[in-house]
Amino acid sequence: MQHKAKKFLTPAKVVSCAAGLALVGAGTFGALSASAQAPSADAAAAVPKAKTTTTRHLTADAATDAARSALAAAEKEGRQVTVAVVDRNGNTLVTLRGDGAGPQSYESAVEKAYTAVSWNAPTSKLTERLESAPNLKDIPGTLFLPGGVPVTHRGTPIAGIGVAGAPSGELDEKFARAGLAGVGAHR
């Protein structure tokens, strides 16, 4: 009488089978999701127009022009800086790190740009507010040092330009203003 040994799956085979099933399941779910119908016109019109807003945003080209102009102004004076341009929500649109700019300058430039757009004011003016409200500096992602300027459309902030790495905040802000003047200049 011959006995047949039962074959058991090894742990590696179990994992492989589970992974294969997961891929098949994900593919099926993705196919079903992709074939779902678009919402009807009635669903799209569910929110009255009076309950929505329209916002302006700086284009990627304009943000790049601003960053290039700021970096060119700094390089013209032999300064090694990083330039950041963020949108109204603080999302980084462009960063340019000049040759030789310090490693700390990247984060500082982004934070200056974010601070400027958040308060719709140059960061040099905001440093004065710290005297009466020192806790402002504790807001995450902000940096209350000169070098950031807001970009506005009809008085509303739509972006911020931040520069960091020059020997002084005043120079950083001078270069950020050169970036503001250069919005749209390179196209």
N, C-alpha and C positions, 0 to 999 in steps of 0.2 A: 504494500500500500504506500503510495507516494503522498507526501504532504506538500502542499503548496504553501510557501511562505506568503503571508499577506504583506503587501507593499504599503509602507507608511510614507507620507510626505515628509521630507526633511524641512527644517525651518526655512531654508533658503527657497524651497519650492513654494511653501506657504506664502512667504512674502512676495514672491514673483506673481503668484496667482492673485493675491489681493491687489497688487499694483495693477495688474492687467484688468481686473474687474473695475477698479476705480477709474482707469482710463476709458474703458468702454462706457461706464456710467456717465463720466464727465462729457464724453463725446455726444452721448444721447441727449443729455440735459442741454448741452450747448446747441445742438441741432434744434431741439424743441424751442429753446429761447430765441434762437435766430429766426425761427419761422413764425413767431408770435406776430399777430397783426398789429399794425400801428394804431394808436388811439384814434377814435372817430373825431370828426370835426366838433361834435358836441362836447367831448371830453377836453379837447384843446381849448375851447372857448369857455371853460368852466370858471375861470378867474376873470372878472371884469377888468377892462383896461384901466379904469380909474384906480384899481388896487395894485397896479404894477408901476415900476419906474424904469427909466432908461438911463444907463450910465455911459460915460465916455471913457475910453481907454487909450493909452499911448500905444501906437503900433510898434511892432518889433523893429521896423526900420527906423522909426523916430528914436526909439530907445538906444539903438545901436549908434545912431548919429550923435546923440547926446554923450554916450560913453566915449566914443572916439574923439569928440571935441574936447572933453575934459582931460582925457589922457594926453592928447596932443599939446594942450596948454601946459600941463605939468612937465612933459618931456622937453618942451621949449625952454623951460626954466631949469632943466636938469634935475627934476624931482622924480622920484620913483614911488608911484602910488598905485592903488587899486581903485577902480571906479565901479560902482554898482548902480543899477537902475531897477527900481521895484515898481510894481503897479499899485493901484489904489488899495488893494487888499494885502499888500506887503509881499506878494510873490515876486521873486527875482525874475526880471526880464533879461538882463544882460549884466555880465561882470567882465571887466577887462583888467587883468593884473599886469601892470607895466614891468618891464625888465628890471629885476633887482628889488622889487617891492617886497617889504617884509611880510612874513607869514601872518602876522596879526592884522594886517591891513584888509584882508578879504572880509572877515567877519565884521570888522569895524565899519567898512564902507557900506555893507548891506544894512547894518543896524542904523547908521546915520540916515540912509535913504528912507528906511522904514519910519524912523522917528519924524523926519521932515514931512512925509506925506500924511502920517497919522495926525499931526497937529497943524498941518497946513502952514508951517512956518519954518524959516531957516533954523537949523539947530543952534546957531550962535545966539539967536533970540531966546530959544528955549532954555539955555543954560541959566539965564537970568531968572526964570520961573522956579528953578530949584531952590533959590533962596527962600521963597515963601511956601514951597511945597516939596520938601526934600525927598518925599516918598515916590515922586515921579520916576526917579532913576531905578526904582525897583520893578517897573513894568517890564515883563519879559520881552526881549528882542529890541529894546530901545537903547540908544546911546546918546546922552546929552553932552556932546562935544561938537564944536564947530566943524562943518564939513558937509552938511546935508542941506539941500534946498528942495522945496516942493515944485512940482510941475502942475500948473493949473489950467483949467479951461473954464472961462467965464467965472473965475473966482473959486471954482470947486477943484480940490486937489484930485489929480488923476494919476500921479506918479511921484516918485521921489528920486533924487540923484544924490548919491553919497560918495565922498572921496576920502580916503585915508592913506596915511603913509608919509605925507610931507612933514617937515620939521615943526609945523604949527597948524592948529586948526584953522587959523585965518587963511593960510595958503590952501588948505584942503577946500575951504569954502569958496575961495577965489576960483579954483579949478572946477568945482561943482557948478558955479555960475557960468563958467565958460561952456560947460556941458549944456546948461539950460539955453544959452544963446545959440548953441549948435544944433538944437532939435530941428531936423529936416535939412541940415546944411550939406550933407554928403550925397544927396541923391539928385 
